[in-house]
Amino acid sequence: MNLLQNIENEIIRLTTLINTEYPELYIFLEETPITIPSVNAPDINIKVMEDYIESLKQLLKHHIETHKKK
């Protein structure tokens, strides 16, 4: 598998996890800055996709840390 496929698979894995395990977070996926480009034709490259993965991970981590079940 090439790097781009790995990145796409990781994005799918994370968004699926969020959708199934933390559906309350799924609404925020549409609000992340990565989905609101500031130019008409954004340049989507591996770096942009890796940054998006990191933003998904941070969103999930923050939610888990702040909403721990007692």
C-alpha positions in Angstrom: 0.0 0.0 0.0 1.3 3.5 -0.8 1.4 6.4 1.6 -1.7 8.1 0.3 -3.7 4.9 0.7 -2.5 4.5 4.3 -3.4 8.1 5.0 -6.9 7.7 3.5 -7.4 4.4 5.5 -6.4 6.2 8.7 -8.9 9.0 8.1 -11.6 6.4 7.4 -10.7 4.5 10.5 -10.8 7.6 12.7 -14.0 9.0 11.3 -15.7 5.6 11.6 -14.5 5.3 15.2 -15.8 8.8 16.0 -19.1 8.1 14.3 -19.7 4.7 16.0 -18.2 5.3 19.5 -18.5 9.1 19.9 -21.4 10.2 17.7 -21.6 13.4 19.7 -18.3 14.4 18.1 -19.3 13.6 14.5 -21.0 17.0 14.1 -17.7 18.7 14.7 -16.0 17.0 11.8 -17.8 19.4 9.4 -16.6 22.4 11.4 -12.8 21.6 11.4 -10.8 24.2 9.5 -9.5 21.6 7.1 -12.9 21.3 5.6 -13.3 25.1 5.1 -10.6 26.1 2.6 -9.8 29.7 2.3 -9.2 29.4 -1.4 -11.5 28.3 -4.2 -9.3 25.4 -5.3 -7.4 24.2 -2.2 -4.3 22.2 -2.8 -4.9 18.8 -1.1 -1.6 17.0 -0.5 -0.2 14.5 1.9 0.8 17.1 4.4 -2.7 18.5 4.5 -4.1 15.1 4.9 -1.7 14.2 7.7 -2.6 17.5 9.5 -6.3 16.4 9.2 -5.5 13.1 10.8 -3.7 14.9 13.6 -6.7 17.2 14.1 -9.0 14.1 14.3 -6.8 12.5 16.8 -6.6 15.6 18.9 -10.4 16.1 18.8 -10.9 12.5 20.0 -8.2 12.7 22.7 -9.6 15.9 24.1 -13.1 14.5 24.2 -12.0 11.3 25.9 -9.9 13.2 28.5 -12.7 15.6 29.3 -15.5 13.2 29.3 -14.1 10.3 31.3 -16.8 8.1 32.7 -16.6 7.9 36.5 
